[in-house]
């Protein structure tokens, strides 16, 4: 048993932490307030190579193992979760199926530029009536000669309006439920593929989230991202656990950012002649927060380690997402209380963390779906 | 990073589980009901070397600190209950 990071991982952690402190933290407030995509920061992260985090060195990636990747996800979310969402979309969900199944031509056009931040990627799962319940997907793909014709509307799409490429989830036959699902690559500029409404969100501002409309979109046969047809759910299984643990890692990042603000305030702010951190009720909050964050961190890295070791990780990944997210929501709440009325002021950061944390309750599968799934795994299907 | 138990730790865990299931579990209900210290059970666990587990081998212990000791603590608490059961995973 060895809980330590390797020397390489420690070095990477130090490097990413410094990068986030220097480049992201000072811009986080502006990103949130303006709710604009930080293009300059994006390009800088591209130059540093972070957008190719998970992919092999041969194609220009960093070849990070899942544990190392979690270090990155945690740190970037600590800086700005809006920016983190956009970056992680390019690193993981928005490019994985292109990396896995794209032809060399497609990779040259989409994957390699996305790894350098020259292009923005997204994945389109959610619709207005389906999200965690993927089998209810209505977007339809119909084969016509050697082309696919896609019709549907996607909602809650991270990077949606900016994306140069979208991995679109669509069914070949709604009657097949999850067994009819596939991923298709649709590129910006394809006739019929247009942006719709942009969502005005409570938190995670700075990443553009919106609607994408597919109206008789025709794409070539090779844009089906899969070795076989109707195996989409199986392919999704290849990254599902990583996505869930990643959501937990982002939760850790937000929690840490809020906790650090809370700690500084508790030590400085004086009430009744003493720093508020000297009062038992405030100290108890830190004992709880620190313990729960440590427990969450262990589960997140345990999940990542299991993925790395190719051990079964479905249950552990769901647990990690669940505990880290709940801990995060609790920590950001406690920190706004520690800050008193100042925690309610737009002038300070605690309210931003408070708003940002909420999204993790739904992103990567709602807590309710995750809990139900876990309960079924433990008790057994009835 | 490696969350696995070593082979030795895994072996020890299984051994403690089997031992306690045989020696302690059948008495668990009576210990609770009668609130009596079971000196023989206490001694038997001593013969197995459990009390020296944290101390160096040179002094007759096992030098097993601190993961192995934690395994013993968990197994002891678990398998001296009424019904010994493996954790679900």
Interface residues (C-beta under 8 A of the other chain):
Chain A: X1 X2 X3 X4 X5 X6 X9 X67 X301 X302 X305 X306 X315 X378
Chain B: X1 X2 X3 X4 X5 X6 X9 X67 X88 X89
